[in-house]
Amino acid sequence: MATPAQWLAGARPRTLPAALAPVLVGTGVAVALDGFRLVPALLALVVALALQVAVNYANDYSDGTRGTDADRVGPMRLVGSGAASPRQVLLAAGLAFGVAAVAGVALAALSSWWLVAVGAVCIAAAWTYTGGPLPYGYRALGEVFVFVFFGPVAVVGTTFVQTRAVEGLAVAASVPIGLLIVDILVVNNLRDIVGDAAAGKRTLAVLLGDRATRLLYVGLFVVVFAVVAGIGVGRPWALLGLLAVPLAVPPARTVLTGGRGPALIGALAGTGRLTLATGVLLAAGIAVSG
């Protein structure tokens, strides 16, 4: 039986900035456009956090039952370590998906019932990342789906439930946040590249190889802050997002200098901190610019 601490570790709290940052930025856009609504913003946050926890448990279940987690360096794997049974982890994922669904229905009732369909697609995408007969995470498509769902869908969606309109500013602001969250996945898959290749999990890192994946990781940082600078041309306060640049240096150095195993766990945590800091600063800058 897994302990509470193990269940918490299995939820992978270091990945939660990936859920928080898009909601913050989408809300910052809503504030700038005089459309901020507290209750929909809070419900969007609940949906995002619950989905992130759900996908973490779902990945633990799917990878564990496939044998992919048999030899991993990184956060607690409940199924792979034998601390919890597959059924228990599947139930935990289902409960988290349930929380996201209930909050999502409430959010749809306050804004648009079309969000029920969007939510269903999000849940399906979360499950089929590593679950189901054709998991796209095993086919080098994880980065594409992560960008779409954590970038445009999350940021634009958060703004939409408050302003009830698809805003161009939200679309632009979704790009750097989506790419930072892609980089969380990139460094995660870089850490696991050897084990994934051996288990037949063909992530983008496995296909590109070690060196190209490291260059991709750092290259995405460059694109992220170039886009933030571009947003700042029209809304100078958005340049506050550039204050997060120093946080990119330690993980980028670790990746470029060939860090492996435990060192990449630190880079993963650093990427999470960078994502959250950029989200907070960009959201604040955009909000003030309104």
KAHU-V340747 format. One record per run of one state. SS is the DSSP state (~ for helix, > for strand, _ for the rest). FROM is the first residue (numbers start at 1). TO is the last residue. If there is no record, write none. Layout:
# KAHU-V340747
SS;FROM;TO, SS;FROM;TO
This chain:
# KAHU-V340747
_;1;3, ~;4;10, _;11;12, ~;13;15, _;16;16, ~;17;32, _;33;37, ~;38;66, _;67;67, ~;68;70, _;71;77, ~;78;81, _;82;85, ~;86;110, _;111;113, ~;114;128, _;129;135, ~;136;138, >;139;139, _;140;141, ~;142;163, _;164;167, ~;168;191, _;192;192, ~;193;199, _;200;201, >;202;202, _;203;203, ~;204;208, _;209;209, ~;210;234, _;235;235, ~;236;256, _;257;261, ~;262;289, _;290;290
